């Protein structure tokens, strides 16, 4: 892809993510996304011939960003802090992906290649970060990666139900982290 085409592609993904987060993935206008990205609607359709293609690309891009973040956390931080940061990243992802996932599930089934491969990335990343913290003696050993994913999902969903309380997600996440990590 040429450099200018790559820039347009990235701007479209960023604009789509912001618009989906604000308006919901099923009602966001493709024209608004193109306008927000600073490109014409034809450019949007050249990169994403259908709304579904755009939805899938945004979702895959968000999961890829999480995979990269997990790799950074595995290399750079103390294991307990890395796991806590990962939980924060998962909760943030959960709140932005909700309408996107709903829109994707209208046309894909849960066993689709996209959802299967993205789910595998999230499960693997979570398990690696958890196991690293467990091996360092910093996390409970009776917890599995899928437990951590479900807890993050639960915090994200609960905070969506309390939009008037912007600090609720962080308070709930602190409770989860306190219950997961061991104090040394």
C-alpha positions in Angstrom: 0.0 0.0 0.0 1.3 3.4 -0.9 2.2 5.7 2.0 -0.8 8.1 1.3 -3.2 5.2 1.0 -1.9 3.7 4.3 -2.4 7.1 6.0 -5.9 7.3 4.7 -6.6 3.7 5.8 -5.3 4.5 9.3 -7.3 7.8 9.5 -10.4 5.9 8.5 -9.9 3.3 11.2 -9.4 6.0 13.8 -12.4 8.0 12.7 -14.6 4.9 12.5 -13.6 3.8 16.1 -14.3 7.3 17.5 -17.6 7.5 15.6 -18.7 4.0 16.7 -17.8 4.8 20.3 -19.9 8.0 20.2 -22.9 6.9 18.1 -22.8 3.1 18.1 -21.6 0.9 15.2 -25.0 0.2 13.8 -26.1 3.8 13.4 -22.9 5.6 12.6 -22.9 7.3 9.2 -20.2 6.2 6.8 -20.3 9.7 5.3 -19.5 11.1 8.8 -16.6 8.7 9.2 -15.1 9.7 5.8 -15.6 13.4 6.7 -14.0 12.9 10.1 -11.0 11.2 8.5 -10.6 14.0 6.0 -11.3 11.8 2.9 -14.1 11.4 0.4 -16.7 8.7 0.6 -15.1 7.1 -2.4 -11.8 6.6 -0.5 -13.7 5.0 2.3 -15.3 2.5 -0.1 -12.0 1.8 -1.8 -10.6 0.6 1.5 -13.8 -0.8 2.9 -16.4 -1.8 0.2 -19.0 -2.6 2.9 -20.0 -1.4 6.4 -19.2 -5.0 7.5 -15.6 -4.7 6.1 -15.1 -1.5 8.1 -16.5 -3.0 11.3 -14.3 -6.1 10.9 -11.2 -4.0 10.2 -11.8 -1.7 13.2 -12.3 -4.7 15.5 -9.3 -6.5 14.3 -7.2 -3.3 14.6 -8.3 -2.9 18.2 -7.4 -6.5 19.1 -4.0 -6.1 17.3 -3.3 -3.0 19.4 -4.1 -5.0 22.5 -1.8 -7.8 21.4 1.0 -5.3 20.9 0.3 -3.8 24.4 0.4 -7.3 26.0 3.8 -7.8 24.4 5.1 -4.5 25.8 3.8 -5.4 29.2 5.4 -8.8 29.1 8.8 -7.3 28.4 8.7 -4.0 30.3 6.9 -4.0 33.6 7.0 -5.9 36.9 4.5 -8.8 36.5 1.9 -7.6 39.0 1.9 -4.1 37.6 1.8 -5.5 34.0 -1.3 -7.6 34.9 -3.0 -4.6 36.5 -2.3 -2.5 33.4 -3.6 -5.3 31.2 -6.9 -5.4 33.1 -7.2 -1.6 32.6 -6.6 -2.0 28.9 -9.2 -4.8 28.7 -11.8 -2.7 30.5 -11.1 0.2 28.2 -11.4 -2.1 25.1 -14.6 -3.5 26.5 -16.3 -0.2 26.7 -15.4 0.8 23.2 -16.1 -2.5 21.5 -19.6 -3.2 22.9 -21.6 -1.7 20.0 -19.0 -2.9 17.6 -19.4 -6.5 18.8 -23.2 -6.3 18.7 -23.1 -5.1 15.1 -20.6 -7.8 14.1 -22.7 -10.5 15.7 -25.6 -9.5 13.5 -23.8 -10.9 10.5 -21.1 -13.2 11.9 -21.6 -16.0 14.3 -19.4 -16.5 17.3 -17.4 -19.2 15.6 -16.4 -16.9 12.7 -12.7 -16.6 11.8 -12.6 -13.0 13.0 -14.1 -13.6 16.4 -12.3 -16.9 16.9 -8.8 -15.5 16.1 -9.4 -12.3 18.0 -10.7 -14.2 21.0 -7.6 -16.5 20.9 -5.3 -13.4 20.9 -7.1 -12.0 24.0 -7.1 -15.3 25.8 -3.4 -16.0 25.1 -2.3 -12.5 26.0 -4.3 -12.6 29.3 -3.0 -16.1 30.2 0.6 -15.1 29.5 0.4 -12.0 31.7 -1.4 -13.9 34.5 1.0 -16.8 34.4 4.0 -14.5 34.6 2.5 -12.8 37.7 1.7 -16.2 39.2 5.2 -17.5 38.6 6.6 -14.4 40.3 4.3 -15.1 43.3 2.4 -11.9 42.7 -1.0 -13.3 41.6 -3.3 -16.0 43.0 -2.7 -19.4 41.5 -6.3 -20.5 41.6 -7.3 -18.1 38.8 -7.3 -18.8 35.1 -6.9 -16.4 32.2 -10.5 -16.8 31.2 -11.5 -15.8 34.8 -9.6 -12.5 34.3 -11.2 -11.9 30.9 -14.6 -12.4 32.3 -13.9 -10.1 35.3 -12.7 -7.4 33.0 -15.8 -7.8 30.8 -18.0 -7.7 33.9 -16.4 -4.4 35.1 -16.8 -2.9 31.6 -20.5 -3.9 31.4 -21.3 -2.7 34.9 -19.7 0.7 34.3 -21.8 1.0 31.1 -24.9 0.7 33.2 -23.7 3.6 35.4 -22.9 6.4 32.9 -23.4 9.0 35.6 -20.5 7.6 37.6 -17.3 8.0 35.6 -15.1 6.6 38.3 -17.0 3.4 38.8 -15.0 1.3 36.4 -11.7 2.3 38.1 -13.1 1.6 41.6 -14.5 -1.8 40.5 -11.2 -2.6 38.7 -9.3 -1.7 41.9 -11.4 -4.3 43.7 -10.7 -6.9 41.1 -6.9 -6.2 41.1 -6.8 -6.3 44.9 -8.5 -9.7 44.8 -6.2 -11.0 42.1 -2.8 -9.8 43.2 -1.0 -11.0 46.3 0.7 -8.4 48.6 4.3 -9.0 49.3 
